Amino acid sequence: MTSATSLFIGNVAKDNDGGALYAEDDVKISYANLFLNTAYEDGGAIFCKNAFLDNCVCEDNSASGATFSQCEGGGLYAKDDVYLYKNCLFHFNSAEYGAGIECGCAYIYDISVEFIVNEAHVGQMGAVYYRDESSGIEKSFWTQEDIRGSIGFRNSNLTYWGGYVSFK
C-alpha cells in the first residue's frame, strides 16, 4: 500500500490491530499526519509487514485495551522492519511495549527523525522496541525517561540527547 499526503485522525480499531491503517503487506507513506488513533491490540496508528516512512508525523496514538502481552507499538507496529527517512516525528504515543515503534529492526537514514515523550507502560521501551528475529533475542531501545535499556539500532551514531534520539 502506498499513501501520500494523507491525514488520519481519531480512528479506532476496537477489537484488533492498526487504529488508522491495517495492512498485511508493506506500507510506503509520505507526507502523512497520524493523530489520536487507537488500536485495541497492536499498532495504535499503523499495523503492517514492513514500513517505509518519509515526512510523517505520528502523534498521540495508542495501543491499549487488550491483555498485557499485546498493546505493542503505540505509533507503529511492523511485523518485520521499519525504514525512517527524513522528517519522521513520533511524539506522545503510548503502548505497553514500544510506545513509538515496535518492529523487527529499525533503520534511520536522516537526523530529522525524532522520538519525543513516547510512553511505554512497561517502562523500558519508550521510543523503539525491536525484536531480533534472527537470534531470537529481544532487545529494547531506552526510554526517554529512563536510560536503563539497551540501544536497539544498528547504527553507532545514535546518542541520547534531551529526551529524544539524535545523531552525533
VMD Tcl script that builds the backbone (N, CA, C; Angstrom):
set m [mol new atoms 504]
animate dup $m
set s [atomselect $m all]
$s set {name element resname resid chain x y z} {
  {N N MET 1 A 0.833 -1.167 0.000}
  {CA C MET 1 A 0.000 0.000 0.000}
  {C C MET 1 A 0.882 1.236 0.000}
  {N N THR 2 A 0.538 2.206 -0.791}
  {CA C THR 2 A 1.268 3.468 -0.842}
  {C C THR 2 A 0.301 4.598 -0.541}
  {N N SER 3 A 0.734 5.519 0.306}
  {CA C SER 3 A -0.093 6.668 0.667}
  {C C SER 3 A 0.771 7.919 0.638}
  {N N ALA 4 A 0.247 8.986 0.071}
  {CA C ALA 4 A 0.960 10.266 0.044}
  {C C ALA 4 A -0.008 11.383 0.389}
  {N N THR 5 A 0.470 12.342 1.147}
  {CA C THR 5 A -0.305 13.499 1.569}
  {C C THR 5 A -1.647 13.068 2.161}
  {N N SER 6 A -1.561 12.396 3.302}
  {CA C SER 6 A -2.754 11.844 3.954}
  {C C SER 6 A -2.886 12.368 5.376}
  {N N LEU 7 A -4.119 12.304 5.866}
  {CA C LEU 7 A -4.424 12.722 7.225}
  {C C LEU 7 A -5.316 11.658 7.852}
  {N N PHE 8 A -4.864 11.082 8.975}
  {CA C PHE 8 A -5.619 10.076 9.713}
  {C C PHE 8 A -5.802 10.596 11.132}
  {N N ILE 9 A -7.032 10.918 11.526}
  {CA C ILE 9 A -7.288 11.483 12.860}
  {C C ILE 9 A -8.432 10.745 13.539}
  {N N GLY 10 A -8.197 10.303 14.774}
  {CA C GLY 10 A -9.256 9.778 15.627}
  {C C GLY 10 A -9.877 8.462 15.193}
  {N N ASN 11 A -9.140 7.628 14.503}
  {CA C ASN 11 A -9.664 6.331 14.088}
  {C C ASN 11 A -9.453 5.300 15.196}
  {N N VAL 12 A -10.334 4.291 15.259}
  {CA C VAL 12 A -10.262 3.288 16.315}
  {C C VAL 12 A -10.461 1.897 15.716}
  {N N ALA 13 A -9.573 0.979 16.080}
  {CA C ALA 13 A -9.750 -0.446 15.770}
  {C C ALA 13 A -10.146 -1.107 17.079}
  {N N LYS 14 A -11.445 -1.339 17.259}
  {CA C LYS 14 A -11.953 -1.751 18.566}
  {C C LYS 14 A -11.503 -3.113 19.037}
  {N N ASP 15 A -11.440 -4.109 18.259}
  {CA C ASP 15 A -11.001 -5.409 18.744}
  {C C ASP 15 A -9.886 -5.953 17.872}
  {N N ASN 16 A -8.987 -5.079 17.441}
  {CA C ASN 16 A -7.985 -5.532 16.509}
  {C C ASN 16 A -6.776 -4.616 16.464}
  {N N ASP 17 A -5.986 -4.734 15.381}
  {CA C ASP 17 A -4.740 -4.006 15.199}
  {C C ASP 17 A -4.920 -2.853 14.214}
  {N N GLY 18 A -4.017 -1.877 14.305}
  {CA C GLY 18 A -3.986 -0.798 13.324}
  {C C GLY 18 A -5.136 0.178 13.439}
  {N N GLY 19 A -5.023 1.143 14.346}
  {CA C GLY 19 A -6.102 2.108 14.561}
  {C C GLY 19 A -6.480 2.892 13.319}
  {N N ALA 20 A -5.499 3.368 12.560}
  {CA C ALA 20 A -5.777 4.129 11.340}
  {C C ALA 20 A -5.584 3.287 10.088}
  {N N LEU 21 A -4.604 2.384 10.129}
  {CA C LEU 21 A -4.235 1.649 8.921}
  {C C LEU 21 A -3.776 0.240 9.274}
  {N N TYR 22 A -4.393 -0.763 8.654}
  {CA C TYR 22 A -4.002 -2.155 8.827}
  {C C TYR 22 A -3.649 -2.711 7.455}
  {N N ALA 23 A -2.435 -3.259 7.316}
  {CA C ALA 23 A -2.015 -3.829 6.035}
  {C C ALA 23 A -1.222 -5.104 6.294}
  {N N GLU 24 A -1.565 -6.169 5.604}
  {CA C GLU 24 A -0.811 -7.425 5.705}
  {C C GLU 24 A 0.522 -7.323 4.969}
  {N N ASP 25 A 0.641 -6.369 4.046}
  {CA C ASP 25 A 1.848 -6.197 3.248}
  {C C ASP 25 A 2.614 -4.960 3.703}
  {N N ASP 26 A 3.557 -4.534 2.877}
  {CA C ASP 26 A 4.358 -3.341 3.150}
  {C C ASP 26 A 3.525 -2.079 2.970}
  {N N VAL 27 A 3.885 -1.037 3.725}
  {CA C VAL 27 A 3.281 0.281 3.515}
  {C C VAL 27 A 4.390 1.286 3.224}
  {N N LYS 28 A 4.120 2.165 2.286}
  {CA C LYS 28 A 5.013 3.275 1.953}
  {C C LYS 28 A 4.200 4.542 2.133}
  {N N ILE 29 A 4.609 5.345 3.103}
  {CA C ILE 29 A 3.825 6.525 3.459}
  {C C ILE 29 A 4.712 7.759 3.417}
  {N N SER 30 A 4.254 8.772 2.692}
  {CA C SER 30 A 4.956 10.055 2.610}
  {C C SER 30 A 3.975 11.179 2.893}
  {N N TYR 31 A 4.458 12.183 3.599}
  {CA C TYR 31 A 3.675 13.377 3.887}
  {C C TYR 31 A 2.322 13.033 4.501}
  {N N ALA 32 A 2.369 12.327 5.621}
  {CA C ALA 32 A 1.137 11.945 6.305}
  {C C ALA 32 A 1.174 12.411 7.752}
  {N N ASN 33 A 0.003 12.699 8.271}
  {CA C ASN 33 A -0.174 13.028 9.680}
  {C C ASN 33 A -1.124 11.997 10.267}
  {N N LEU 34 A -0.698 11.362 11.357}
  {CA C LEU 34 A -1.498 10.349 12.039}
  {C C LEU 34 A -1.653 10.781 13.492}
  {N N PHE 35 A -2.839 11.258 13.848}
  {CA C PHE 35 A -3.085 11.811 15.180}
  {C C PHE 35 A -4.247 11.102 15.869}
  {N N LEU 36 A -4.092 10.832 17.171}
  {CA C LEU 36 A -5.181 10.379 18.033}
  {C C LEU 36 A -5.874 9.113 17.554}
  {N N ASN 37 A -5.118 8.175 16.997}
  {CA C ASN 37 A -5.672 6.897 16.569}
  {C C ASN 37 A -5.431 5.862 17.664}
  {N N THR 38 A -6.313 4.864 17.767}
  {CA C THR 38 A -6.216 3.867 18.822}
  {C C THR 38 A -6.491 2.475 18.275}
  {N N ALA 39 A -5.656 1.535 18.677}
  {CA C ALA 39 A -5.891 0.120 18.386}
  {C C ALA 39 A -6.060 -0.612 19.700}
  {N N TYR 40 A -7.002 -1.511 19.747}
  {CA C TYR 40 A -7.228 -2.300 20.949}
  {C C TYR 40 A -6.061 -3.234 21.214}
  {N N GLU 41 A -5.365 -3.644 20.144}
  {CA C GLU 41 A -4.217 -4.528 20.310}
  {C C GLU 41 A -2.944 -3.818 19.860}
  {N N ASP 42 A -2.379 -4.168 18.709}
  {CA C ASP 42 A -1.082 -3.646 18.284}
  {C C ASP 42 A -1.211 -2.581 17.190}
  {N N GLY 43 A -0.255 -1.637 17.177}
  {CA C GLY 43 A -0.220 -0.616 16.131}
  {C C GLY 43 A -1.281 0.439 16.308}
  {N N GLY 44 A -1.074 1.344 17.262}
  {CA C GLY 44 A -2.063 2.395 17.528}
  {C C GLY 44 A -2.483 3.148 16.274}
  {N N ALA 45 A -1.517 3.519 15.438}
  {CA C ALA 45 A -1.830 4.188 14.178}
  {C C ALA 45 A -1.702 3.232 12.993}
  {N N ILE 46 A -0.585 2.479 12.930}
  {CA C ILE 46 A -0.311 1.632 11.763}
  {C C ILE 46 A 0.101 0.230 12.201}
  {N N PHE 47 A -0.427 -0.772 11.512}
  {CA C PHE 47 A -0.016 -2.164 11.659}
  {C C PHE 47 A 0.297 -2.680 10.259}
  {N N CYS 48 A 1.525 -3.215 10.057}
  {CA C CYS 48 A 1.912 -3.660 8.711}
  {C C CYS 48 A 3.045 -4.668 8.766}
  {N N LYS 49 A 3.484 -5.125 7.578}
  {CA C LYS 49 A 4.625 -6.041 7.479}
  {C C LYS 49 A 5.932 -5.260 7.580}
  {N N ASN 50 A 6.231 -4.413 6.612}
  {CA C ASN 50 A 7.381 -3.502 6.620}
  {C C ASN 50 A 6.849 -2.095 6.406}
  {N N ALA 51 A 7.485 -1.116 7.019}
  {CA C ALA 51 A 7.044 0.274 6.862}
  {C C ALA 51 A 8.188 1.128 6.325}
  {N N PHE 52 A 7.868 1.946 5.342}
  {CA C PHE 52 A 8.806 2.907 4.762}
  {C C PHE 52 A 8.159 4.279 4.940}
  {N N LEU 53 A 8.709 5.106 5.832}
  {CA C LEU 53 A 8.093 6.397 6.155}
  {C C LEU 53 A 9.006 7.550 5.795}
  {N N ASP 54 A 8.391 8.616 5.274}
  {CA C ASP 54 A 9.111 9.815 4.874}
  {C C ASP 54 A 8.194 11.009 5.135}
  {N N ASN 55 A 8.669 11.995 5.887}
  {CA C ASN 55 A 7.886 13.194 6.183}
  {C C ASN 55 A 6.535 12.852 6.819}
  {N N CYS 56 A 6.585 12.127 7.931}
  {CA C CYS 56 A 5.362 11.721 8.624}
  {C C CYS 56 A 5.393 12.159 10.078}
  {N N VAL 57 A 4.244 12.525 10.577}
  {CA C VAL 57 A 4.084 12.853 11.989}
  {C C VAL 57 A 3.118 11.841 12.584}
  {N N CYS 58 A 3.570 11.160 13.621}
  {CA C CYS 58 A 2.769 10.144 14.300}
  {C C CYS 58 A 2.656 10.590 15.753}
  {N N GLU 59 A 1.506 11.127 16.128}
  {CA C GLU 59 A 1.386 11.797 17.429}
  {C C GLU 59 A 0.109 11.427 18.155}
  {N N ASP 60 A 0.238 11.197 19.469}
  {CA C ASP 60 A -0.896 10.906 20.357}
  {C C ASP 60 A -1.685 9.677 19.945}
  {N N ASN 61 A -1.007 8.651 19.463}
  {CA C ASN 61 A -1.654 7.386 19.126}
  {C C ASN 61 A -1.418 6.400 20.257}
  {N N SER 62 A -2.278 5.382 20.367}
  {CA C SER 62 A -2.092 4.418 21.452}
  {C C SER 62 A -2.527 3.017 21.052}
  {N N ALA 63 A -1.824 2.055 21.621}
  {CA C ALA 63 A -2.212 0.647 21.546}
  {C C ALA 63 A -2.562 0.270 22.973}
  {N N SER 64 A -3.844 0.090 23.236}
  {CA C SER 64 A -4.265 -0.130 24.618}
  {C C SER 64 A -5.576 -0.901 24.667}
  {N N GLY 65 A -5.781 -1.589 25.761}
  {CA C GLY 65 A -7.073 -2.216 25.987}
  {C C GLY 65 A -7.061 -3.721 26.011}
  {N N ALA 66 A -6.123 -4.356 25.342}
  {CA C ALA 66 A -6.091 -5.818 25.311}
  {C C ALA 66 A -5.276 -6.344 26.491}
  {N N THR 67 A -4.904 -7.600 26.428}
  {CA C THR 67 A -4.113 -8.184 27.505}
  {C C THR 67 A -2.715 -7.596 27.507}
  {N N PHE 68 A -2.014 -7.804 28.604}
  {CA C PHE 68 A -0.691 -7.230 28.813}
  {C C PHE 68 A 0.286 -7.602 27.697}
  {N N SER 69 A 0.209 -8.816 27.168}
  {CA C SER 69 A 1.182 -9.251 26.156}
  {C C SER 69 A 0.915 -8.650 24.783}
  {N N GLN 70 A -0.202 -7.971 24.635}
  {CA C GLN 70 A -0.485 -7.294 23.382}
  {C C GLN 70 A -0.201 -5.808 23.578}
  {N N CYS 71 A -0.908 -4.942 22.954}
  {CA C CYS 71 A -0.750 -3.499 23.129}
  {C C CYS 71 A 0.678 -3.041 22.839}
  {N N GLU 72 A 1.180 -3.392 21.671}
  {CA C GLU 72 A 2.543 -3.052 21.300}
  {C C GLU 72 A 2.539 -2.093 20.117}
  {N N GLY 73 A 3.522 -1.199 20.103}
  {CA C GLY 73 A 3.638 -0.251 19.000}
  {C C GLY 73 A 2.571 0.824 19.033}
  {N N GLY 74 A 2.688 1.767 19.939}
  {CA C GLY 74 A 1.687 2.830 20.060}
  {C C GLY 74 A 1.516 3.634 18.789}
  {N N GLY 75 A 2.633 3.997 18.147}
  {CA C GLY 75 A 2.554 4.712 16.881}
  {C C GLY 75 A 2.520 3.771 15.699}
  {N N LEU 76 A 3.410 2.769 15.721}
  {CA C LEU 76 A 3.578 1.878 14.574}
  {C C LEU 76 A 4.017 0.499 15.035}
  {N N TYR 77 A 3.372 -0.529 14.491}
  {CA C TYR 77 A 3.788 -1.910 14.721}
  {C C TYR 77 A 4.076 -2.527 13.362}
  {N N ALA 78 A 5.313 -2.978 13.165}
  {CA C ALA 78 A 5.689 -3.652 11.919}
  {C C ALA 78 A 6.123 -5.074 12.250}
  {N N LYS 79 A 5.550 -6.047 11.549}
  {CA C LYS 79 A 5.935 -7.447 11.764}
  {C C LYS 79 A 7.416 -7.646 11.464}
  {N N ASP 80 A 7.923 -6.924 10.477}
  {CA C ASP 80 A 9.324 -7.049 10.109}
  {C C ASP 80 A 10.070 -5.751 10.420}
  {N N ASP 81 A 10.416 -4.971 9.403}
  {CA C ASP 81 A 11.304 -3.828 9.613}
  {C C ASP 81 A 10.651 -2.479 9.319}
  {N N VAL 82 A 11.286 -1.436 9.877}
  {CA C VAL 82 A 10.848 -0.056 9.675}
  {C C VAL 82 A 12.017 0.735 9.104}
  {N N TYR 83 A 11.744 1.518 8.074}
  {CA C TYR 83 A 12.743 2.368 7.432}
  {C C TYR 83 A 12.248 3.804 7.546}
  {N N LEU 84 A 12.990 4.626 8.286}
  {CA C LEU 84 A 12.603 6.015 8.514}
  {C C LEU 84 A 13.545 6.922 7.739}
  {N N TYR 85 A 12.988 7.728 6.868}
  {CA C TYR 85 A 13.805 8.624 6.056}
  {C C TYR 85 A 13.804 10.004 6.703}
  {N N LYS 86 A 13.432 11.063 6.058}
  {CA C LYS 86 A 13.546 12.374 6.702}
  {C C LYS 86 A 12.233 12.851 7.307}
  {N N ASN 87 A 12.387 13.709 8.311}
  {CA C ASN 87 A 11.257 14.362 8.970}
  {C C ASN 87 A 10.183 13.405 9.462}
  {N N CYS 88 A 10.586 12.360 10.145}
  {CA C CYS 88 A 9.636 11.444 10.778}
  {C C CYS 88 A 9.614 11.751 12.268}
  {N N LEU 89 A 8.467 12.104 12.769}
  {CA C LEU 89 A 8.326 12.513 14.158}
  {C C LEU 89 A 7.372 11.580 14.879}
  {N N PHE 90 A 7.798 11.059 16.028}
  {CA C PHE 90 A 6.969 10.211 16.877}
  {C C PHE 90 A 6.874 10.893 18.233}
  {N N HIS 91 A 5.728 11.488 18.513}
  {CA C HIS 91 A 5.533 12.272 19.732}
  {C C HIS 91 A 4.320 11.759 20.505}
  {N N PHE 92 A 4.444 11.607 21.809}
  {CA C PHE 92 A 3.336 11.366 22.738}
  {C C PHE 92 A 2.513 10.113 22.420}
  {N N ASN 93 A 3.133 9.083 21.869}
  {CA C ASN 93 A 2.440 7.819 21.634}
  {C C ASN 93 A 2.570 6.944 22.874}
  {N N SER 94 A 1.664 5.969 23.037}
  {CA C SER 94 A 1.737 5.101 24.214}
  {C C SER 94 A 1.342 3.669 23.869}
  {N N ALA 95 A 1.944 2.737 24.616}
  {CA C ALA 95 A 1.668 1.305 24.476}
  {C C ALA 95 A 2.328 0.592 25.648}
  {N N GLU 96 A 2.045 -0.689 25.795}
  {CA C GLU 96 A 2.735 -1.470 26.823}
  {C C GLU 96 A 4.214 -1.590 26.478}
  {N N TYR 97 A 4.522 -1.919 25.229}
  {CA C TYR 97 A 5.894 -2.052 24.727}
  {C C TYR 97 A 6.029 -1.208 23.466}
  {N N GLY 98 A 7.195 -0.623 23.246}
  {CA C GLY 98 A 7.437 0.108 22.013}
  {C C GLY 98 A 6.436 1.205 21.756}
  {N N ALA 99 A 6.400 2.187 22.623}
  {CA C ALA 99 A 5.389 3.246 22.513}
  {C C ALA 99 A 5.462 3.989 21.186}
  {N N GLY 100 A 6.664 4.283 20.713}
  {CA C GLY 100 A 6.797 4.907 19.398}
  {C C GLY 100 A 6.642 3.883 18.300}
  {N N ILE 101 A 7.532 2.859 18.326}
  {CA C ILE 101 A 7.546 1.820 17.291}
  {C C ILE 101 A 7.895 0.479 17.915}
  {N N GLU 102 A 7.249 -0.575 17.440}
  {CA C GLU 102 A 7.707 -1.941 17.683}
  {C C GLU 102 A 7.912 -2.592 16.323}
  {N N CYS 103 A 9.075 -3.254 16.160}
  {CA C CYS 103 A 9.410 -3.804 14.842}
  {C C CYS 103 A 10.482 -4.880 14.948}
  {N N GLY 104 A 10.776 -5.518 13.803}
  {CA C GLY 104 A 11.876 -6.477 13.729}
  {C C GLY 104 A 13.203 -5.758 13.866}
  {N N CYS 105 A 13.398 -4.683 13.129}
  {CA C CYS 105 A 14.572 -3.830 13.243}
  {C C CYS 105 A 14.222 -2.471 12.657}
  {N N ALA 106 A 14.839 -1.425 13.172}
  {CA C ALA 106 A 14.567 -0.063 12.686}
  {C C ALA 106 A 15.818 0.506 12.044}
  {N N TYR 107 A 15.644 1.126 10.896}
  {CA C TYR 107 A 16.743 1.767 10.182}
  {C C TYR 107 A 16.421 3.248 10.036}
  {N N ILE 108 A 17.325 4.112 10.499}
  {CA C ILE 108 A 17.112 5.554 10.439}
  {C C ILE 108 A 18.130 6.144 9.474}
  {N N TYR 109 A 17.634 6.907 8.494}
  {CA C TYR 109 A 18.505 7.427 7.441}
  {C C TYR 109 A 18.698 8.938 7.461}
  {N N ASP 110 A 18.181 9.636 8.443}
  {CA C ASP 110 A 18.300 11.092 8.447}
  {C C ASP 110 A 18.269 11.595 9.879}
  {N N ILE 111 A 18.945 12.693 10.139}
  {CA C ILE 111 A 18.988 13.236 11.504}
  {C C ILE 111 A 17.687 13.907 11.920}
  {N N SER 112 A 16.745 14.091 11.009}
  {CA C SER 112 A 15.491 14.767 11.345}
  {C C SER 112 A 14.430 13.816 11.894}
  {N N VAL 113 A 14.797 12.602 12.263}
  {CA C VAL 113 A 13.861 11.661 12.882}
  {C C VAL 113 A 13.878 11.896 14.386}
  {N N GLU 114 A 12.695 12.078 14.981}
  {CA C GLU 114 A 12.601 12.384 16.411}
  {C C GLU 114 A 11.633 11.443 17.113}
  {N N PHE 115 A 11.993 11.076 18.344}
  {CA C PHE 115 A 11.111 10.355 19.256}
  {C C PHE 115 A 11.055 11.190 20.528}
  {N N ILE 116 A 9.912 11.774 20.834}
  {CA C ILE 116 A 9.793 12.651 21.997}
  {C C ILE 116 A 8.590 12.234 22.837}
  {N N VAL 117 A 8.826 11.985 24.117}
  {CA C VAL 117 A 7.816 11.684 25.132}
  {C C VAL 117 A 6.838 10.594 24.686}
  {N N ASN 118 A 7.364 9.481 24.236}
  {CA C ASN 118 A 6.554 8.294 23.978}
  {C C ASN 118 A 6.596 7.453 25.246}
  {N N GLU 119 A 5.441 6.964 25.695}
  {CA C GLU 119 A 5.369 6.309 26.998}
  {C C GLU 119 A 5.036 4.832 26.880}
  {N N ALA 120 A 6.002 3.997 27.268}
  {CA C ALA 120 A 5.777 2.557 27.364}
  {C C ALA 120 A 5.371 2.249 28.797}
  {N N HIS 121 A 4.210 1.673 28.968}
  {CA C HIS 121 A 3.697 1.426 30.306}
  {C C HIS 121 A 4.521 0.387 31.060}
  {N N VAL 122 A 5.196 -0.505 30.337}
  {CA C VAL 122 A 6.062 -1.489 30.971}
  {C C VAL 122 A 7.334 -0.811 31.468}
  {N N GLY 123 A 7.798 0.229 30.785}
  {CA C GLY 123 A 8.856 1.053 31.327}
  {C C GLY 123 A 10.215 1.013 30.666}
  {N N GLN 124 A 10.468 0.159 29.681}
  {CA C GLN 124 A 11.808 0.161 29.125}
  {C C GLN 124 A 11.863 0.285 27.609}
  {N N MET 125 A 10.801 0.603 26.962}
  {CA C MET 125 A 10.829 0.694 25.512}
  {C C MET 125 A 10.013 1.871 25.010}
  {N N GLY 126 A 10.315 3.048 25.493}
  {CA C GLY 126 A 9.519 4.216 25.149}
  {C C GLY 126 A 9.618 4.626 23.702}
  {N N ALA 127 A 10.822 4.705 23.162}
  {CA C ALA 127 A 10.977 5.167 21.780}
  {C C ALA 127 A 10.751 4.030 20.795}
  {N N VAL 128 A 11.645 3.047 20.806}
  {CA C VAL 128 A 11.568 1.942 19.858}
  {C C VAL 128 A 11.896 0.634 20.559}
  {N N TYR 129 A 11.105 -0.382 20.274}
  {CA C TYR 129 A 11.374 -1.730 20.750}
  {C C TYR 129 A 11.498 -2.604 19.523}
  {N N TYR 130 A 12.649 -3.269 19.369}
  {CA C TYR 130 A 12.744 -4.164 18.227}
  {C C TYR 130 A 13.127 -5.561 18.650}
  {N N ARG 131 A 12.590 -6.501 17.886}
  {CA C ARG 131 A 12.840 -7.914 18.121}
  {C C ARG 131 A 13.914 -8.375 17.150}
  {N N ASP 132 A 14.949 -9.002 17.635}
  {CA C ASP 132 A 15.997 -9.549 16.770}
  {C C ASP 132 A 15.582 -10.969 16.413}
  {N N GLU 133 A 14.817 -11.107 15.331}
  {CA C GLU 133 A 14.253 -12.397 14.954}
  {C C GLU 133 A 15.321 -13.426 14.602}
  {N N SER 134 A 16.465 -12.994 14.080}
  {CA C SER 134 A 17.481 -13.950 13.632}
  {C C SER 134 A 18.077 -14.738 14.788}
  {N N SER 135 A 18.236 -14.104 15.936}
  {CA C SER 135 A 18.830 -14.812 17.068}
  {C C SER 135 A 17.805 -15.196 18.118}
  {N N GLY 136 A 16.579 -14.722 17.972}
  {CA C GLY 136 A 15.555 -14.994 18.963}
  {C C GLY 136 A 15.710 -14.161 20.223}
  {N N ILE 137 A 16.646 -13.242 20.221}
  {CA C ILE 137 A 16.883 -12.387 21.386}
  {C C ILE 137 A 16.087 -11.099 21.225}
  {N N GLU 138 A 15.408 -10.697 22.275}
  {CA C GLU 138 A 14.685 -9.437 22.234}
  {C C GLU 138 A 15.561 -8.345 22.815}
  {N N LYS 139 A 15.623 -7.212 22.146}
  {CA C LYS 139 A 16.412 -6.080 22.623}
  {C C LYS 139 A 15.495 -4.874 22.711}
  {N N SER 140 A 15.847 -3.938 23.535}
  {CA C SER 140 A 14.993 -2.762 23.676}
  {C C SER 140 A 15.800 -1.486 23.522}
  {N N PHE 141 A 15.160 -0.474 22.978}
  {CA C PHE 141 A 15.738 0.846 22.925}
  {C C PHE 141 A 15.394 1.531 24.236}
  {N N TRP 142 A 16.254 2.377 24.733}
  {CA C TRP 142 A 15.990 3.024 26.020}
  {C C TRP 142 A 14.725 3.887 25.981}
  {N N THR 143 A 14.155 4.112 27.132}
  {CA C THR 143 A 13.020 5.022 27.229}
  {C C THR 143 A 13.535 6.442 27.231}
  {N N GLN 144 A 12.625 7.375 27.052}
  {CA C GLN 144 A 13.041 8.755 27.128}
  {C C GLN 144 A 13.173 9.231 28.567}
  {N N GLU 145 A 12.541 8.553 29.488}
  {CA C GLU 145 A 12.638 8.954 30.886}
  {C C GLU 145 A 13.687 8.140 31.639}
  {N N ASP 146 A 14.103 7.001 31.084}
  {CA C ASP 146 A 14.925 6.070 31.832}
  {C C ASP 146 A 15.907 5.410 30.874}
  {N N ILE 147 A 17.179 5.555 31.108}
  {CA C ILE 147 A 18.203 5.097 30.172}
  {C C ILE 147 A 18.710 3.692 30.504}
  {N N ARG 148 A 17.940 2.870 31.235}
  {CA C ARG 148 A 18.395 1.542 31.651}
  {C C ARG 148 A 18.407 0.507 30.536}
  {N N GLY 149 A 17.615 0.667 29.489}
  {CA C GLY 149 A 17.555 -0.337 28.430}
  {C C GLY 149 A 18.789 -0.292 27.551}
  {N N SER 150 A 18.841 -1.147 26.542}
  {CA C SER 150 A 19.979 -1.167 25.636}
  {C C SER 150 A 19.613 -0.535 24.305}
  {N N ILE 151 A 20.615 -0.085 23.573}
  {CA C ILE 151 A 20.369 0.520 22.270}
  {C C ILE 151 A 19.933 -0.568 21.308}
  {N N GLY 152 A 18.862 -0.314 20.580}
  {CA C GLY 152 A 18.310 -1.329 19.698}
  {C C GLY 152 A 18.417 -0.992 18.241}
  {N N PHE 153 A 19.381 -0.182 17.848}
  {CA C PHE 153 A 19.549 0.159 16.443}
  {C C PHE 153 A 20.888 -0.338 15.951}
  {N N ARG 154 A 20.993 -0.602 14.668}
  {CA C ARG 154 A 22.260 -0.995 14.061}
  {C C ARG 154 A 22.954 0.233 13.493}
  {N N ASN 155 A 23.168 1.230 14.315}
  {CA C ASN 155 A 23.801 2.468 13.863}
  {C C ASN 155 A 24.584 3.044 15.034}
  {N N SER 156 A 25.887 3.117 14.921}
  {CA C SER 156 A 26.717 3.560 16.039}
  {C C SER 156 A 26.676 5.064 16.257}
  {N N ASN 157 A 25.994 5.811 15.390}
  {CA C ASN 157 A 25.935 7.262 15.543}
  {C C ASN 157 A 24.826 7.733 16.471}
  {N N LEU 158 A 24.000 6.835 16.991}
  {CA C LEU 158 A 22.894 7.266 17.839}
  {C C LEU 158 A 23.379 7.652 19.232}
  {N N THR 159 A 22.740 8.636 19.782}
  {CA C THR 159 A 23.040 9.049 21.142}
  {C C THR 159 A 21.748 9.506 21.810}
  {N N TYR 160 A 21.755 9.531 23.122}
  {CA C TYR 160 A 20.610 10.008 23.886}
  {C C TYR 160 A 20.814 11.484 24.182}
  {N N TRP 161 A 19.835 12.317 23.819}
  {CA C TRP 161 A 20.004 13.750 23.998}
  {C C TRP 161 A 18.669 14.398 24.340}
  {N N GLY 162 A 18.528 14.876 25.550}
  {CA C GLY 162 A 17.367 15.666 25.956}
  {C C GLY 162 A 16.022 15.025 25.750}
  {N N GLY 163 A 15.906 13.720 25.871}
  {CA C GLY 163 A 14.600 13.087 25.798}
  {C C GLY 163 A 14.222 12.556 24.430}
  {N N TYR 164 A 15.119 12.593 23.465}
  {CA C TYR 164 A 14.804 12.002 22.158}
  {C C TYR 164 A 16.087 11.544 21.486}
  {N N VAL 165 A 15.939 10.888 20.375}
  {CA C VAL 165 A 17.084 10.353 19.655}
  {C C VAL 165 A 17.633 11.409 18.723}
  {N N SER 166 A 18.943 11.564 18.717}
  {CA C SER 166 A 19.583 12.447 17.743}
  {C C SER 166 A 20.889 11.798 17.305}
  {N N PHE 167 A 21.535 12.372 16.336}
  {CA C PHE 167 A 22.795 11.826 15.833}
  {C C PHE 167 A 23.965 12.625 16.368}
  {N N LYS 168 A 25.140 12.003 16.442}
  {CA C LYS 168 A 26.373 12.691 16.859}
  {C C LYS 168 A 26.852 13.588 15.745}
}
mol reanalyze $m
mol bondsrecalc $m
mol representation Tube
mol addrep $m
